[in-house]
Amino acid sequence: MSVFEAIMLVCFGASWPFSVYKSWKTKNVEGKSGIFLVHVLLGYLAGITHKIVYNLDIVLALYVLNALLVASDVSLWIRYRNHD
């Protein structure tokens, strides 16, 4: 297990719950880029694939958690992108 990889995922992933909550509460995704969110999600999916294929360890849980949070943000972006 890479401690530094885990720290990076925790630090980077700490912002997603706030982003999801804000989108859900305000029903406003202005300023968010759907393309950016999808690219981040694809990055997490690549990390998950790497962990499963090459280096299965507990850090996989952080990738999965972050991917789920970003997927939630993507779904809220899709739902509220045309919301007035």
Helices and strands as residue ranges (DSSP letters): H 3-13, H 16-26, H 34-53, H 59-80
